[in-house]
Amino acid sequence: MQIDEDKLDALMGRMVTEFGALASAPLVILGDRLGLYKAMAGAGPMTVDEFSERTHLRLRYAQEWLSAQAASSFVDYDPEAQTYALSPEAALVLADDSSPAFMGGGFECLMSMFLDIDKVQRAFRDGTGLAWHEHHPSLFSGTERFFRAGYNANLAPSWIPALDGMSERLHAGARVADVGCGFGASTIVLAEAYPASTFVGYDYHEPSINAARERAAAAGVADRVSFEVAGAKTYPGRDFDLVAFFDCLHDMGDPVGAARHVRETLSPDGMWMIVEPFANDRLEDNLNPVGRIFYFASTMVCTPCSLSQEVGLGLGAQAGEQRLGWVAREGGFGRFRRAAQTPFNLVFEARP
């Protein structure tokens, strides 16, 4: 076998970059957990001593953490003044939970995937699955934080208005089911934007439902939001004006069965809103930085989750519009269209 030295050098350079990215992840999580980025946001340049005092970190830990952040270019370092600063742009990504660019939740999700690697390895070996509830709890909280930023930025301002007539119905007062709601981020965002409507969130994972109830109470929307433990094919209720699935259809073992149940629980003029990770229909069109992240998550979480359930269709996080349309049509929906999109999401409208 002949080795191309230039290709080998290029690959090794890439691997050093990959290694550094992975190695930085625990320090980002520490910065998030300890409020270190928040302490730097808007504070301007500071010395190590000032940072240590502000964050109540031992000086030696403060020095190493700041040095690592500067090496990753997350924090700006001025060698002449020997000061460190968090730029406004970095603050949006690392310190501001409400920012649509916030990535702290994503790093929390990554932590769970490393902690669960032995479980996923067993699933690879024996061909079984790994259910959502079998993952480390950081996946649940990280997923809520990661997706909440996008829902805050897009749900009421652009996604709902893109659905034919739905914004007006929600403002007037509609009945909404949010299936696979997790910690209730999407449900609460909707309830805050449309106070005349009533919302119920369903999820089979009881700890998530308990967390959703607490968050709804804290947000002051418990008067119009309720949460129940129920699956996508068995949730109760009828005549919903809107049934929404946010970033969860591809995780289901029997998405067609879930689609049929949605069809049965909608009002005659109701609508199914499906929000899924952005994906093109062909593999070669998903070989990009966003597709890379979603294939990673799909391999570690989404596909094993689907394979742990009955049918086990295994759509995966990069299902694409063609396969999702097939699910909707097989479930009894006659109309299916792409209503909106972002670099990270596709938003579909399905009608009977």
C-alpha positions as CSV (number, residue, x, y, z in Angstrom):
1,M,0.0,0.0,0.0
2,Q,1.4,3.3,-1.1
3,I,1.0,6.3,1.3
4,D,0.4,9.8,0.0
5,E,2.4,11.8,2.5
6,D,0.5,15.1,1.6
7,K,-2.9,13.4,2.3
8,L,-1.5,11.9,5.5
9,D,-0.2,15.3,6.7
10,A,-3.5,16.9,5.9
11,L,-5.5,14.3,7.7
12,M,-3.2,14.5,10.8
13,G,-3.6,18.3,10.8
14,R,-7.4,17.7,10.7
15,M,-7.2,15.2,13.5
16,V,-5.3,17.7,15.7
17,T,-8.1,20.2,15.2
18,E,-10.7,17.5,15.9
19,F,-8.9,16.5,19.1
20,G,-8.7,20.1,20.3
21,A,-12.4,20.6,19.6
22,L,-13.3,17.5,21.7
23,A,-10.9,18.5,24.4
24,S,-12.4,21.9,24.7
25,A,-15.9,20.6,25.2
26,P,-15.6,19.8,29.0
27,L,-14.2,23.3,29.6
28,V,-17.1,24.9,27.8
29,I,-19.5,22.8,30.0
30,L,-17.6,23.9,33.1
31,G,-17.8,27.5,31.9
32,D,-21.5,27.2,31.4
33,R,-22.2,25.4,34.7
34,L,-20.1,27.8,36.8
35,G,-21.3,30.9,35.1
36,L,-17.9,31.9,33.9
37,Y,-19.0,33.1,30.5
38,K,-21.8,35.1,32.1
39,A,-19.3,36.7,34.5
40,M,-17.3,37.9,31.5
41,A,-20.2,39.0,29.3
42,G,-20.3,42.8,29.1
43,A,-17.6,43.2,31.7
44,G,-14.8,44.2,29.4
45,P,-11.1,43.2,29.6
46,M,-10.0,41.8,32.9
47,T,-6.8,40.3,34.3
48,V,-6.6,36.8,35.7
49,D,-6.8,38.2,39.2
50,E,-9.9,40.2,38.5
51,F,-11.5,37.2,36.8
52,S,-10.6,35.0,39.8
53,E,-12.1,37.5,42.2
54,R,-15.2,38.0,40.1
55,T,-15.9,34.3,39.7
56,H,-14.6,33.1,43.1
57,L,-12.4,30.6,41.4
58,R,-9.0,29.7,42.8
59,L,-6.4,31.7,40.8
60,R,-4.6,28.7,39.4
61,Y,-7.8,27.2,38.0
62,A,-8.8,30.6,36.6
63,Q,-5.5,30.9,34.8
64,E,-5.7,27.5,33.1
65,W,-9.3,27.9,32.1
66,L,-8.7,31.3,30.6
67,S,-5.6,30.1,28.7
68,A,-7.6,27.3,27.2
69,Q,-10.4,29.6,26.2
70,A,-7.9,32.0,24.6
71,A,-6.3,29.1,22.7
72,S,-9.7,28.1,21.4
73,S,-10.4,31.8,20.4
74,F,-13.5,31.7,22.5
75,V,-12.0,34.5,24.7
76,D,-9.9,37.4,23.3
77,Y,-6.4,37.8,24.9
78,D,-4.4,41.0,24.9
79,P,-0.7,40.0,25.5
80,E,0.4,43.6,26.2
81,A,-2.2,44.3,28.9
82,Q,-2.4,40.6,29.8
83,T,-6.2,40.8,29.9
84,Y,-9.0,38.5,28.7
85,A,-12.4,39.6,27.3
86,L,-15.5,37.9,26.0
87,S,-16.7,39.6,22.8
88,P,-20.4,40.5,22.3
89,E,-20.6,37.8,19.6
90,A,-19.0,35.1,21.9
91,A,-21.4,36.2,24.7
92,L,-24.4,35.4,22.4
93,V,-23.0,31.9,21.8
94,L,-21.8,31.1,25.2
95,A,-23.4,33.3,27.9
96,D,-26.9,34.3,26.8
97,D,-29.4,31.4,27.2
98,S,-32.1,33.4,25.4
99,S,-29.9,34.0,22.3
100,P,-30.8,32.1,19.1
101,A,-27.1,31.5,18.7
102,F,-26.6,30.0,22.2
103,M,-24.7,26.6,22.2
104,G,-24.5,25.7,25.8
105,G,-27.3,23.2,25.6
106,G,-25.6,21.5,22.6
107,F,-22.4,20.9,24.6
108,E,-24.6,19.5,27.4
109,C,-26.1,17.0,24.8
110,L,-22.6,16.1,23.7
111,M,-21.7,15.1,27.3
112,S,-24.5,12.6,27.4
113,M,-23.4,11.0,24.2
114,F,-19.9,10.3,25.6
115,L,-21.4,9.0,28.9
116,D,-23.7,6.7,27.0
117,I,-21.2,5.3,24.5
118,D,-21.1,1.8,26.2
119,K,-24.8,1.5,25.9
120,V,-24.7,2.5,22.2
121,Q,-21.8,0.1,21.6
122,R,-24.0,-2.8,22.9
123,A,-26.8,-1.7,20.7
124,F,-24.5,-1.7,17.7
125,R,-23.3,-5.2,18.6
126,D,-26.7,-6.8,19.2
127,G,-28.8,-4.8,16.8
128,T,-31.2,-3.5,19.4
129,G,-32.0,0.0,20.3
130,L,-31.5,2.5,23.1
131,A,-34.7,4.2,24.3
132,W,-34.7,7.9,25.1
133,H,-35.2,7.3,28.8
134,E,-32.1,5.1,29.0
135,H,-29.8,8.0,28.2
136,H,-27.9,10.2,30.7
137,P,-30.2,13.0,32.1
138,S,-27.9,15.6,30.6
139,L,-29.4,14.7,27.2
140,F,-32.9,15.8,28.4
141,S,-31.9,19.1,29.8
142,G,-29.3,19.8,27.1
143,T,-31.9,19.1,24.3
144,E,-34.4,21.5,25.9
145,R,-31.8,24.3,26.2
146,F,-30.4,23.7,22.7
147,F,-33.8,23.8,20.9
148,R,-35.4,26.4,23.1
149,A,-33.2,29.1,21.6
150,G,-34.4,28.3,18.1
151,Y,-38.0,28.1,19.1
152,N,-37.8,31.5,20.8
153,A,-36.3,33.0,17.7
154,N,-38.5,31.4,15.0
155,L,-41.7,29.8,16.3
156,A,-44.0,32.8,16.7
157,P,-42.2,35.3,14.5
158,S,-42.0,33.1,11.4
159,W,-42.9,29.4,11.6
160,I,-46.6,29.8,12.8
161,P,-47.2,32.7,10.3
162,A,-46.0,30.4,7.5
163,L,-48.8,27.9,8.3
164,D,-51.9,28.7,6.3
165,G,-54.2,30.7,8.6
166,M,-52.9,29.3,11.8
167,S,-51.6,32.5,13.4
168,E,-55.1,34.0,13.2
169,R,-56.6,30.9,14.7
170,L,-54.2,30.9,17.6
171,H,-54.7,34.6,18.3
172,A,-58.5,34.0,18.3
173,G,-58.3,30.9,20.5
174,A,-57.4,27.4,19.4
175,R,-56.8,23.9,21.0
176,V,-53.2,22.7,20.5
177,A,-51.4,19.5,21.3
178,D,-47.6,19.4,21.4
179,V,-46.6,15.8,21.1
180,G,-43.1,14.7,22.2
181,C,-42.8,17.9,24.2
182,G,-39.9,17.0,26.5
183,F,-39.4,19.7,29.0
184,G,-42.1,21.8,27.3
185,A,-40.0,24.5,25.7
186,S,-42.0,24.6,22.5
187,T,-45.3,24.4,24.4
188,I,-44.4,27.3,26.7
189,V,-43.1,29.5,23.8
190,L,-46.5,29.0,22.0
191,A,-48.5,29.7,25.2
192,E,-46.6,32.9,25.8
193,A,-47.2,34.1,22.2
194,Y,-50.9,33.1,22.0
195,P,-52.6,33.7,25.4
196,A,-56.1,33.1,24.0
197,S,-55.3,29.5,23.1
198,T,-55.0,26.4,25.3
199,F,-52.2,23.9,25.0
200,V,-51.5,20.4,26.2
201,G,-48.0,18.8,26.0
202,Y,-47.6,15.0,25.7
203,D,-44.5,12.9,26.3
204,Y,-44.0,9.3,27.4
205,H,-41.1,10.3,29.6
206,E,-42.5,11.1,33.0
207,P,-39.4,13.0,34.4
208,S,-39.6,15.3,31.4
209,I,-43.3,16.0,32.0
210,N,-42.7,16.8,35.6
211,A,-40.0,19.3,34.5
212,A,-42.3,20.8,31.9
213,R,-45.0,21.4,34.6
214,E,-42.5,23.2,36.8
215,R,-41.3,25.4,33.8
216,A,-44.8,26.3,32.8
217,A,-45.6,27.4,36.4
218,A,-42.4,29.5,36.5
219,A,-43.2,31.1,33.1
220,G,-46.7,32.0,34.4
221,V,-48.6,30.1,31.7
222,A,-50.0,27.2,33.8
223,D,-53.5,28.6,33.4
224,R,-53.5,27.7,29.7
225,V,-51.0,24.9,29.6
226,S,-51.1,21.3,30.9
227,F,-48.8,18.3,30.5
228,E,-49.6,14.6,30.4
229,V,-47.6,11.4,30.2
230,A,-48.7,9.8,26.9
231,G,-47.2,8.4,23.8
232,A,-47.5,9.6,20.2
233,K,-49.9,6.8,19.2
234,T,-52.0,6.9,22.3
235,Y,-52.3,10.5,23.6
236,P,-55.9,11.4,24.4
237,G,-58.0,14.2,23.2
238,R,-59.9,15.0,20.0
239,D,-60.7,18.0,17.7
240,F,-57.3,19.7,18.0
241,D,-56.9,22.7,15.8
242,L,-53.2,22.1,15.7
243,V,-51.0,19.1,16.6
244,A,-47.3,19.9,16.6
245,F,-44.3,17.6,16.6
246,F,-41.1,19.4,17.3
247,D,-37.8,17.6,16.4
248,C,-39.2,14.2,17.5
249,L,-41.0,12.4,14.6
250,H,-37.8,10.9,13.3
251,D,-37.1,9.4,16.8
252,M,-40.3,7.4,16.8
253,G,-40.4,3.7,16.0
254,D,-43.6,3.9,14.2
255,P,-43.9,7.4,12.7
256,V,-46.7,6.3,10.3
257,G,-48.7,5.0,13.2
258,A,-48.1,8.3,15.0
259,A,-49.3,10.2,11.9
260,R,-52.5,8.1,11.8
261,H,-53.2,9.0,15.4
262,V,-52.6,12.7,14.6
263,R,-55.1,12.4,11.8
264,E,-57.7,10.9,14.1
265,T,-57.3,13.6,16.8
266,L,-57.4,16.6,14.5
267,S,-60.5,18.7,13.9
268,P,-61.9,18.4,10.4
269,D,-60.0,21.6,9.4
270,G,-57.1,21.0,11.7
271,M,-53.4,21.0,10.8
272,W,-50.3,18.9,11.7
273,M,-47.1,20.9,12.1
274,I,-43.9,18.9,11.8
275,V,-40.6,20.5,12.7
276,E,-37.6,18.4,11.8
277,P,-33.8,18.8,11.5
278,F,-32.8,20.4,8.2
279,A,-31.9,17.7,5.7
280,N,-31.8,17.2,1.9
281,D,-33.1,14.0,0.4
282,R,-29.7,12.8,-0.9
283,L,-26.8,11.8,1.3
284,E,-24.3,13.7,-0.8
285,D,-26.2,16.9,-0.2
286,N,-26.0,16.5,3.5
287,L,-22.2,16.1,3.7
288,N,-21.7,19.5,5.2
289,P,-21.1,20.9,8.8
290,V,-24.7,20.9,9.7
291,G,-25.4,17.5,8.3
292,R,-22.3,16.2,10.1
293,I,-23.7,17.3,13.5
294,F,-27.1,15.8,12.7
295,Y,-25.7,12.5,11.5
296,F,-23.6,12.3,14.7
297,A,-26.7,12.9,16.9
298,S,-28.7,10.5,14.7
299,T,-26.2,7.7,15.2
300,M,-25.9,8.2,18.9
301,V,-29.5,9.0,19.9
302,C,-32.2,9.2,17.2
303,T,-31.7,6.0,15.3
304,P,-31.1,3.8,18.5
305,C,-34.3,5.5,20.0
306,S,-36.4,4.5,17.0
307,L,-34.9,0.9,16.9
308,S,-35.9,0.4,20.5
309,Q,-39.6,0.7,19.7
310,E,-42.1,-1.3,17.8
311,V,-41.7,-1.2,14.0
312,G,-38.3,0.5,14.4
313,L,-38.5,2.4,11.1
314,G,-35.3,4.3,11.9
315,L,-35.9,7.4,9.9
316,G,-32.9,9.2,11.5
317,A,-32.3,12.9,12.0
318,Q,-31.6,13.3,8.3
319,A,-34.8,11.9,6.9
320,G,-35.4,14.7,4.4
321,E,-38.6,16.0,2.9
322,Q,-39.3,13.1,0.6
323,R,-39.4,10.5,3.4
324,L,-41.3,12.7,5.8
325,G,-43.9,13.4,3.1
326,W,-44.3,9.6,2.6
327,V,-44.9,9.3,6.4
328,A,-47.6,11.9,6.3
329,R,-49.4,10.4,3.2
330,E,-49.2,6.9,4.7
331,G,-50.8,8.4,7.8
332,G,-53.8,9.6,5.9
333,F,-52.8,13.2,5.0
334,G,-53.7,14.4,1.6
335,R,-51.7,17.7,1.6
336,F,-48.1,18.1,2.7
337,R,-45.9,21.1,2.0
338,R,-42.7,22.7,3.3
339,A,-43.9,25.9,5.0
340,A,-40.6,27.3,6.3
341,Q,-37.0,26.5,6.9
342,T,-33.8,27.7,8.7
343,P,-30.3,26.4,8.4
344,F,-31.1,23.9,11.2
345,N,-34.8,23.1,10.7
346,L,-37.5,22.2,8.2
347,V,-41.1,23.1,9.0
348,F,-43.9,21.2,7.3
349,E,-47.7,21.7,7.2
350,A,-49.9,18.6,6.7
351,R,-53.6,18.6,6.2
352,P,-56.2,15.8,5.8
